[in-house]
Amino acid sequence: PGTFQDRGIVICAGGVTCFTNAWVCINMLRRLGCTLPIQIWHLGEQEMDSQMRSLAAPLEVECVDAYELRKKHPARNLRGWEVKPYAIIHCPFQEVMLLDADNVPVLNPEFLFETPQYLETGAIFWPDHGRFSASNPIWNICGVPYRDEPECETGQIVVDKARCWEPLKLAMWYNENSDFYYRYQHGDKDLLHLAFRKLNKAYAMPSRGIHSIEGTFCQHDFKGRRLFQHRNSDKWNLFLRNKFIEDFWYEAICREYIKQLQQAWDGRMSVCAFRGGKRRTISGGAKSVDGNPSIQAFMISCPQRSEARAQTLQNLAGTDWGPCPVHVCIDPGYHGDPETSQLCNSYAALELSLRTKADYILFLEDDLRFNQFILHNLNSWSLLRNRKVTLASLYNPRIQPVACDVRNNAFIADPQSVFGSQAFLISLATVRYLCRHWDEAEGGQDHRIARLAGRLGRPIYYHFPSLVQHTETESTRGGFFHCSEDFDPLWKAG
């Protein structure tokens, strides 16, 4: 305390998705007349490049690399949620308004610093839907007597560091030890709340609770007026394929800001297309020739899933894929546990696909629905037509993009973040590489395929929107159910 001054807004917004959302948030703040200085905090150069900083600068936004500051001010854990209290503590402002990137203000929020409630306590939190039960171990862990009160929703926080330094530092310590504390509550969300209660420091909270609209928490000021729209589901994406949400204020204006960003920004494609090391040469790949590459479909299944398999094959036949053959590889059940059996069956399917003369194989699981124009869309996909795909997924179970190619309906994913092998499109040369090196990677077939393909130094693409959807069928190997939020059964490339 004593080394900070003035007021400002902090937004943690590294990476293509968060930056897109922060772009909307910051433009709305300036549109509403907010003149406070704004900082975007991020984690390293992989989350923020020079083009992004240049885009933010005209909005009077400074970008801060938390990893660089960490060299001077260490933190044991500093990932996604942990960076929020770190940014509050280490930003230059004494009085801080922290906003999540996916928050859309509908009034200029500067007045919050002048409210009697803030002037009295030095902190404003907003209520969440839930309440910790008396039996939740987090009370005893933090040494806080049970209180029947709302949990905190931290899409927005207002705090005076001069008056709240000790609970802020305690909250940071909780977050530095997130590998323990996050087991008992959701992310950073209530660790600030618990730190304030532990040290008997008061905070203010508007009495009106959340007004929920689709995918959005609407929060209010002390007079009950809508102030923030925290779009914590269906976050803005650079492709602008978001739902139109009824009663979401300023939606048309928000969409216009994203259109402006599409025109001004390449979605980090220029820095991410071949990042991650040296490209390896893989022999036998399809040459770049005119016309559509040929595709053969291979499906893995097991005897217990005959009904699901039959329905999936029927679903595919009902699309423009039509009568094109699908090679179905049934797990013979030689291995005792389902996970090992599926892994071996996946390898067998990949090895079998090498006998084809196709340019690409479509590796499928057996519990799927399909876009009605899947073949047309694949034939129209420029990345595939130009043979730029080594591995691509047609199914997105909420994988975070590292770069977005709006013009080509694709985004690039980090190989280490890939899961779900519901619909992989793999070049035959890459299949050959996978089979040669199969035992050099660990995990299920989804992890092995992605990690091994990542060694080739080429982008792993995801088609956007998803052309395949995972149906809710019980997993034979006990995995958790996931599905795509961007699946569109009727999308057709223009």
C-alpha atoms as one frame of an Amber mdcrd trajectory, in Angstrom:
protein
   0.000   0.000   0.000   1.107   3.528  -0.755   2.735   2.599  -4.048  -0.515
   2.692  -6.049  -2.676   5.593  -7.162  -5.839   6.563  -9.062  -8.572   4.328
 -10.401  -8.630   1.918 -13.299 -10.181  -1.141 -14.886  -8.430  -4.506 -15.193
  -9.534  -7.226 -17.629  -7.788 -10.611 -17.850  -8.052 -11.383 -21.539  -5.221
 -13.358 -23.064  -5.867 -15.550 -26.083  -8.120 -15.246 -29.092 -11.437 -15.975
 -27.338 -10.894 -13.701 -24.345  -9.488 -10.924 -26.515 -12.586 -11.049 -28.747
 -14.814 -10.729 -25.681 -12.650  -7.993 -24.161 -12.869  -6.075 -27.446 -16.652
  -5.934 -27.048 -16.448  -5.085 -23.342 -13.923  -2.267 -23.804 -15.719  -0.738
 -26.778 -18.950  -0.746 -24.774 -17.202   0.951 -21.838 -15.902   3.707 -24.103
 -19.284   4.020 -25.854 -20.979   4.508 -22.479 -18.552   7.327 -21.623 -16.132
   5.505 -19.338 -12.784   7.333 -19.337 -10.923   5.226 -16.765  -7.595   3.753
 -17.837  -7.875   0.076 -18.786  -5.326  -2.711 -18.613  -5.565  -6.110 -20.316
  -3.596  -8.759 -18.435  -2.373 -11.888 -20.194  -0.044 -14.858 -19.684   2.932
 -14.623 -22.003   3.489 -13.866 -25.667   1.480 -16.911 -26.699  -1.651 -15.069
 -25.533  -0.954 -11.564 -26.845   0.948 -10.495 -29.942   1.928  -7.091 -31.296
  -1.102  -6.845 -33.583  -3.456  -7.348 -30.632  -1.626  -4.679 -28.621  -1.865
  -2.305 -31.580  -5.605  -2.887 -31.838  -6.090  -2.151 -28.142  -3.935   0.985
 -28.034  -6.419   3.428 -29.688  -8.923   2.504 -26.984  -6.373   3.702 -24.395
  -5.680   0.171 -23.233  -2.338  -1.058 -21.904  -1.443  -4.753 -22.187   0.432
  -6.326 -19.258   2.249  -9.668 -19.379   1.767 -11.317 -15.978   4.531 -13.825
 -16.737   7.027 -10.979 -17.126   5.891  -9.358 -13.880   6.094 -12.739 -12.176
   9.891 -12.542 -12.511   9.807  -9.639 -10.063   6.748 -10.675  -8.029   6.685
 -14.508  -7.891   3.487 -16.526  -7.687   3.426 -20.275  -7.113   0.527 -20.914
  -9.507  -0.402 -18.430 -12.218  -2.803 -19.778 -14.803  -6.291 -18.672 -15.835
  -8.280 -17.934 -12.689  -5.198 -17.273 -10.567  -4.238 -14.267 -12.670  -7.321
 -12.291 -11.531  -6.278 -11.611  -7.911  -2.666 -11.271  -9.099  -3.712  -8.532
 -11.531  -5.726  -6.706  -8.856  -2.737  -6.675  -6.494  -0.028  -5.764  -9.017
  -1.825  -3.329 -11.326  -0.809   0.329 -10.734  -4.283   1.435  -9.605  -5.216
   1.909  -5.963  -8.926   1.543  -6.714  -9.620  -1.314  -9.103 -12.611  -2.479
 -11.083 -11.975  -6.034 -12.265 -14.200  -7.169 -15.143 -14.280 -10.552 -16.819
 -13.648 -10.288 -20.536 -17.099 -11.719 -21.348 -18.875  -9.019 -19.354 -20.894
  -6.381 -21.205 -21.678  -3.208 -19.209 -24.932  -1.411 -20.031 -24.235   1.703
 -17.914 -20.989   3.573 -17.334 -19.839   1.822 -14.127 -17.520   4.604 -12.898
 -20.205   5.807 -10.471 -19.691   2.672  -8.344 -16.600   4.272  -6.805 -18.805
   7.079  -5.430 -21.627   4.977  -3.974 -22.106   5.186  -0.190 -21.742   1.414
   0.077 -18.302   1.478  -1.553 -17.168   4.535   0.388 -18.117   2.773   3.616
 -16.478  -0.625   2.961 -13.946  -0.213   0.128 -15.209  -3.306  -1.694 -18.213
  -4.357  -3.767 -18.945  -7.983  -4.631 -21.966  -9.326  -6.510 -24.109 -12.332
  -5.536 -24.059 -15.694  -7.262 -27.006 -18.088  -7.416 -25.696 -20.543  -4.836
 -24.789 -20.625  -1.173 -22.209 -22.824   0.521 -23.893 -25.385   2.753 -22.951
 -25.634   6.409 -21.400 -29.036   5.684 -19.035 -27.736   2.994 -15.475 -28.329
   4.286 -14.293 -24.974   2.884 -15.534 -23.219   6.058 -13.294 -25.292   8.327
 -10.412 -25.278   5.847 -10.363 -21.474   5.827 -11.185 -21.145   9.529 -14.353
 -19.172   8.843 -17.563 -19.725  10.862 -20.487 -20.776   8.675 -22.587 -17.947
   7.252 -25.867 -18.345   5.411 -25.072 -15.865   2.656 -24.703 -15.801  -1.147
 -21.592 -17.021  -2.841 -19.810 -14.367  -4.912 -19.982 -14.112  -8.704 -16.688
 -12.555  -9.706 -17.445 -11.392 -13.229 -17.106  -7.949 -11.667 -15.344  -6.704
  -8.514 -14.682  -3.190  -7.208 -12.049  -2.827  -4.502  -9.831  -0.220  -2.804
  -6.424  -1.801  -2.275  -5.454   0.716   0.420  -8.328  -0.451   2.624  -8.434
  -4.116   1.597  -4.777  -5.052   1.223  -4.681  -7.887   3.764  -7.709  -9.850
   2.454  -6.466  -9.311  -1.115  -3.092 -10.806  -0.203  -4.767 -13.716   1.583
  -6.989 -14.347  -1.449  -3.859 -14.372  -3.615  -2.282 -16.936  -1.298  -5.375
 -19.140  -1.585  -5.136 -18.896  -5.378  -1.400 -19.592  -5.404  -2.374 -22.883
  -3.764  -5.218 -23.510  -6.202  -4.249 -27.162  -6.589  -5.729 -27.567  -3.095
  -8.377 -24.857  -2.668 -10.057 -25.268  -6.059 -11.104 -28.773  -5.011 -13.628
 -27.322  -2.569 -15.133 -24.432  -4.512 -15.254 -23.242  -8.127 -12.016 -21.601
  -9.278 -11.180 -18.201  -7.825 -14.828 -17.367  -7.350 -15.253 -17.420  -3.580
 -11.699 -17.261  -2.326 -11.895 -13.462  -2.153 -15.187 -13.759  -0.280 -13.634
 -16.222   2.209 -10.514 -14.080   2.666 -12.655 -11.083   3.588 -14.649 -13.182
   6.077 -11.500 -14.737   7.539 -10.092 -11.287   8.341 -13.465  -9.782   9.364
 -13.316  -7.180   6.598 -16.706  -5.943   5.449 -17.776  -5.675   1.814 -20.891
  -4.328   0.113 -23.207  -6.383  -2.092 -26.267  -5.218  -4.086 -29.417  -6.744
  -2.666 -30.921  -7.668  -6.018 -29.776 -11.099  -7.146 -28.895 -12.333 -10.610
 -31.458 -11.939 -13.352 -30.708 -14.837 -15.681 -31.266 -14.707 -19.401 -29.959
 -17.368 -21.762 -26.271 -17.947 -21.080 -25.975 -14.618 -19.227 -25.958 -13.375
 -15.625 -27.392  -9.853 -15.388 -26.059  -8.009 -12.326 -27.399  -4.771 -10.840
 -26.375  -1.646  -8.982 -27.555  -0.709  -5.512 -30.720   0.829  -6.977 -31.644
  -2.414  -8.720 -30.788  -1.228 -12.246 -29.191  -3.606 -14.698 -25.495  -2.753
 -14.880 -23.547  -5.763 -16.193 -24.426  -8.611 -18.547 -21.959 -11.395 -17.820
 -22.161 -13.606 -20.919 -20.488 -16.591 -19.249 -21.969 -19.110 -21.683 -21.976
 -18.768 -25.471 -19.158 -16.272 -25.144 -18.596 -14.013 -28.147 -16.600 -15.779
 -30.842 -14.714 -14.203 -33.707 -16.819 -16.166 -36.215 -19.882 -14.331 -34.832
 -21.946 -17.496 -34.785 -23.452 -16.669 -31.396 -27.066 -17.139 -30.427 -29.330
 -14.110 -30.442 -30.313 -13.844 -26.785 -33.695 -12.394 -25.938 -33.475  -9.366
 -23.629 -29.691  -9.044 -24.071 -29.255  -5.267 -24.235 -27.071  -3.745 -26.986
 -26.724  -7.069 -28.796 -26.707  -5.491 -32.261 -24.012  -3.028 -31.212 -21.880
  -5.828 -29.729 -22.116  -7.736 -33.003 -21.001  -4.686 -34.945 -17.894  -4.457
 -32.773 -17.030  -8.071 -33.623 -17.514  -7.366 -37.329 -15.059  -4.480 -36.977
 -12.597  -6.825 -35.274 -12.974  -9.383 -38.070 -11.958  -6.727 -40.578  -8.988
  -5.485 -38.541  -7.542  -8.729 -37.160  -6.419 -12.075 -38.539  -7.258 -13.923
 -35.314  -3.561 -14.700 -34.632  -3.322 -16.875 -37.747  -0.137 -15.137 -38.892
   1.703 -16.063 -35.684   0.133 -19.454 -34.953  -0.083 -21.265 -38.295   3.269
 -23.006 -37.851   4.285 -22.224 -34.292   5.735 -24.869 -32.043   8.895 -26.006
 -33.741  10.328 -27.435 -36.902   8.035 -28.977 -39.491   8.716 -32.644 -40.106
   8.579 -34.205 -43.535   6.057 -37.016 -43.886   6.374 -39.038 -47.027   3.521
 -40.225 -49.144   1.202 -37.270 -48.635  -1.380 -36.203 -51.174   0.007 -33.843
 -53.743  -1.635 -30.479 -54.250  -3.684 -31.066 -57.385  -6.929 -29.722 -58.735
 -10.163 -31.286 -57.533 -11.422 -32.577 -54.208  -9.297 -34.994 -52.190 -10.805
 -38.445 -51.765 -12.043 -39.442 -48.303 -12.729 -42.887 -46.833 -14.642 -43.257
 -43.547 -13.549 -45.661 -40.799 -15.630 -46.190 -37.656 -14.576 -47.859 -34.407
 -17.201 -49.727 -32.393 -17.739 -52.774 -30.184 -20.360 -55.541 -29.975 -22.152
 -53.917 -27.003 -22.982 -50.810 -29.052 -24.776 -52.349 -31.997 -27.850 -50.121
 -31.619 -25.854 -46.917 -31.307 -23.679 -47.952 -34.256 -26.667 -48.762 -36.450
 -28.268 -45.413 -35.632 -25.046 -43.538 -36.375 -24.645 -45.267 -39.739 -28.260
 -44.428 -40.518 -27.658 -40.809 -39.506 -24.679 -40.571 -41.848 -26.524 -42.247
 -44.727 -29.293 -39.651 -44.314 -26.862 -36.861 -45.214 -25.292 -36.095 -48.576
 -22.650 -38.694 -47.666 -25.328 -41.082 -48.922 -24.211 -44.533 -50.040 -20.466
 -43.885 -49.678 -19.013 -46.851 -47.778 -18.031 -46.768 -44.113 -15.489 -49.308
 -42.898 -16.584 -50.451 -39.431 -13.925 -51.924 -37.131 -15.476 -53.987 -34.330
 -13.422 -54.440 -31.187 -12.755 -58.206 -30.893 -12.509 -57.891 -27.117  -9.111
 -59.490 -26.700  -8.213 -57.095 -23.888  -9.832 -57.104 -20.492 -10.420 -53.410
 -19.842 -12.509 -51.275 -22.242  -9.953 -48.480 -22.515  -7.167 -50.776 -23.731
  -9.573 -52.523 -26.093 -10.679 -49.249 -27.658  -7.084 -48.098 -27.990  -6.100
 -51.289 -29.799  -9.182 -51.133 -32.001  -8.334 -47.541 -32.942  -4.841 -48.567
 -33.970  -6.287 -51.454 -36.008  -8.649 -49.044 -37.795  -5.801 -46.673 -38.618
  -3.634 -49.515 -39.867  -6.497 -50.850 -41.999  -7.027 -47.410 -43.544  -3.500
 -47.519 -44.964  -4.730 -50.098 -47.480  -6.928 -47.508 -49.136  -5.789 -45.118
 -51.825  -7.727 -42.225 -50.359  -6.102 -38.881 -49.654  -7.807 -38.638 -46.258
  -9.580 -40.878 -43.807 -12.508 -39.793 -41.678 -11.992 -41.494 -38.306 -15.378
 -41.812 -36.561 -16.749 -43.057 -33.283 -20.140 -44.773 -33.195 -22.537 -42.401
 -31.388 -22.921 -39.400 -33.683 -25.244 -37.110 -35.578 -24.123 -35.290 -38.715
 -24.541 -32.062 -40.585 -26.892 -32.670 -43.525 -24.364 -31.324 -46.024 -21.215
 -32.833 -44.568 -19.768 -33.990 -47.895 -20.533 -30.693 -49.615 -18.984 -28.791
 -46.722 -15.829 -30.891 -46.769 -15.514 -30.508 -50.534 -15.976 -26.748 -50.101
 -13.464 -26.400 -47.263 -10.523 -24.560 -48.812  -8.034 -25.871 -46.255  -8.914
 -29.407 -47.269  -9.121 -28.686 -51.001  -5.637 -27.180 -50.845  -4.303 -30.154
 -48.845  -3.333 -27.992 -45.870  -4.954 -30.382 -43.405  -2.830 -33.038 -41.727
  -5.216 -33.492 -38.786  -8.548 -31.749 -38.362 -11.560 -32.330 -36.172 -15.135
 -31.905 -37.342 -16.340 -31.992 -33.733 -15.523 -29.390 -31.088 -16.172 -30.310
 -27.424 -15.345 -26.735 -26.314 -11.676 -26.742 -27.295 -10.149 -23.300 -26.811
  -8.731 -21.888 -30.083  -5.234 -20.467 -30.244  -6.039 -18.788 -33.577  -9.173
 -18.267 -35.662  -9.372 -18.298 -39.453 -12.768 -16.699 -40.037 -12.485 -16.691
 -43.828 -11.792 -20.439 -43.948 -14.243 -21.547 -41.223 -11.528 -22.983 -39.009
  -9.560 -22.484 -35.862  -6.236 -23.873 -34.707  -5.970 -25.855 -31.460  -3.034
 -26.653 -29.215  -2.314 -30.403 -29.600  -2.039 -30.714 -25.817  -5.601 -29.437
 -25.346  -7.275 -31.789 -27.825  -9.667 -34.439 -26.551 -12.552 -36.291 -28.172
 -11.913 -38.375 -31.311 -15.527 -38.373 -32.466 -14.648 -37.177 -35.997 -11.006
 -36.751 -37.009 -10.044 -35.994 -40.608  -6.498 -37.314 -41.111  -4.269 -37.271
 -44.176  -3.082 -40.722 -45.195   0.539 -39.664 -44.750  -0.254 -38.601 -41.185
  -1.989 -41.934 -40.548   1.187 -43.678 -41.651   3.188 -41.535 -39.194   0.703
 -42.289 -36.391   0.985 -46.034 -36.929   4.780 -45.935 -36.913   4.954 -43.956
 -33.663   1.769 -45.120 -31.885   3.535 -46.402 -28.766   5.503 -43.183 -28.298
   2.478 -41.323 -26.870   0.284 -42.018 -23.858  -3.443 -41.828 -23.192  -6.478
 -42.716 -25.247  -6.632 -42.610 -29.008  -7.786 -38.983 -29.034  -4.735 -37.857
 -27.065  -2.310 -40.047 -29.003  -3.546 -38.943 -32.411  -3.404 -35.252 -31.495
  -0.061 -35.334 -29.652   1.665 -37.345 -32.361   0.222 -35.197 -35.150   1.383
 -32.135 -33.219   4.968 -33.308 -33.635   4.690 -32.688 -37.352   4.718 -28.938
 -36.780   1.557 -28.315 -38.777  -1.645 -26.755 -37.442  -4.373 -28.932 -35.978
  -7.556 -27.466 -37.373 -11.133 -27.562 -36.150 -13.920 -26.923 -38.620 -16.230
 -24.159 -37.432 -19.084 -24.785 -37.001 -18.885 -28.423 -35.963 -20.232 -30.793
 -38.624 -20.609 -33.675 -36.179 -22.391 -33.941 -32.842 -21.852 -36.453 -30.037
 -25.089 -38.148 -28.995 -25.751 -38.949 -25.375 -24.774 -42.604 -25.216 -23.191
 -44.257 -22.189 -19.451 -44.672 -22.604 -18.154 -48.243 -22.549 -14.931 -47.066
 -20.914 -16.463 -44.819 -18.283 -15.566 -41.477 -19.876 -17.513 -38.278 -19.232
 -20.110 -37.137 -21.733 -19.329 -34.060 -23.798 -20.946 -32.433 -26.794 -20.407
 -29.556 -29.194 -21.977 -26.160 -28.588 -21.318 -25.014 -32.175 -22.792 -27.974
 -34.040 -25.112 -26.829 -36.829 -27.035 -29.630 -38.598 -28.132 -27.364 -41.468
 -25.096 -25.167 -42.062 -24.051 -25.182 -45.707 -20.933 -23.573 -47.132 -21.793
 -20.818 -49.561
